[in-house]
Amino acid sequence: MTEASGRIKSVDIFRGLTIALMILVNNPGNWDTAFAPLRHAPWNGLTPTDCVFPFFLFIMGVSMFLSLRKSGFRLSWRALRRTLLLFAVGLTLNYIGGVVFGGDWAASHLRIMGVLQRFALCYGITAVIVATVDHKWLRWIAAGLLVGYSALLLAGNGYCYGTDNILSRVDFAVFGEKHLYSDGGIEPEGLLSTIPAIAHTIIGFLVGKMLVEGDLRKMDVAGWAMVMGGFLLMYALPINKKVWSPTFVLVTTGAATLILSLIHYLADEKGIWRRTGFFMTFGSNAIFCYVLSDIVAWTFIGTGLQRTVMGLLPEGPVSSLLWALGCILVVYLLALPLWKKKIYIKL
């Protein structure tokens, strides 16, 4: 079942769920006291928080199939425009964030890469691939990217948490230290780690094809195969978000496929899940809500409101969680009028 506008409810619900979780984990009242599942794994490993970004990238791949099939999967200026706009918005957010947290108006310290920049690169490159390659080869391209990246990690000390990591060496050489976000010497959205993220997007694209064909059983088989394959391979290639390891790709895309299949069954096929407005509000304007959440967070920090409110609450994980839930509510209330009027802001 789709809406009159042609939108598949399960895709918007999944995207909205991901955005809501993203706001939750990005805006704790206190990073030091946040519940453990709402923090990233320090290095190797996987927490619920680590799934947010890859779920968002996965559903972007699904949405790519839904949107590009309308033009027969031909390249268009709209795809190029979206790629450039996503990258530009990401740079702008990095610049404003640098001012808010670092007080530095100079572009000499601007972080080049970031979440939206990764979306832009993955979207643009995947769009070129699906427009120029027979789709029967896409699974092999995704597999080839993951196998090649695995070899790169193993040969280049890719699981070293420091500047000896090949990912770090390449990013430092290309961007320079001043233009990187360094997490133990690693740029989490770096250049080489975009390779498996492209494979991630291609997998999402292929799942989008399964979704349109209504083959939920095939989706479930593929989902479980990826999850189990990722966990089996993790003994040789640890699951690691910061380097976007191939096993991280398999486990998170597999889990996302299974969740999307379940939501589609409940909301689109059977109509059992009817009260979806909360998640649809976020999902129908995902990028807008993402940017809006940053603006809301910066406003609360800049005005001292967060510090004041948290000072009135008892210190601990519950207070930190309550603040994050409050941020979700604020973004929801600001975005709700757009969803009610069926206004969809697209880049």
LINBELCOR-V746807 format. One line per field, one symbol per residue. phi: phi as a letter, one per 30 degrees, with the letter a starting at -180 (. if undefined). burial: + if it has 16 or more other C-alpha atoms within 10 Angstrom, else -. A space follows every 10 residues. Layout:
phi: ???
burial: ???
This chain:
phi: .cdedjdded ddddddeddd dddeddbdda edcdeedcbd deadkbbedd dddddddddd dedddddddd cihcdbdddd dddddedddd dddddddddd ccicddddcd ddcldddded dddddddddd dcceddcddd ddddddddde dddddchdcd dldddddddd ddddciedcb cccijcddcd ddddedddee dddeeddedd dddicddddd dddddddddd dddddcbeda ddchdedddd dddddddddd ddddddccdc idccdceddd ddddbddedd dddddddddd dddidddddd ddcddldddd dddddddddd dedddeeddd chccdcd
burial: -------+++ ++++++++++ ++++++++++ --+++--+++ +-++-+--++ ++++++++++ ++++++-+-- --+-+---++ -++++++-++ +-++++++-- --------++ ++++++++++ ++++++++++ +------+-- +++-++--++ --+----+++ +++-+++++- ++----+-++ ++--++++++ ++++++++++ ++++++++++ +----+--++ -+++-+++-+ +--+--++++ ++++++++++ ++++++++++ +++++-++-- -------+++ ++++++++++ -+++++++-+ -----+---+ ------++++ ++++++++-- ++--++-++- -------
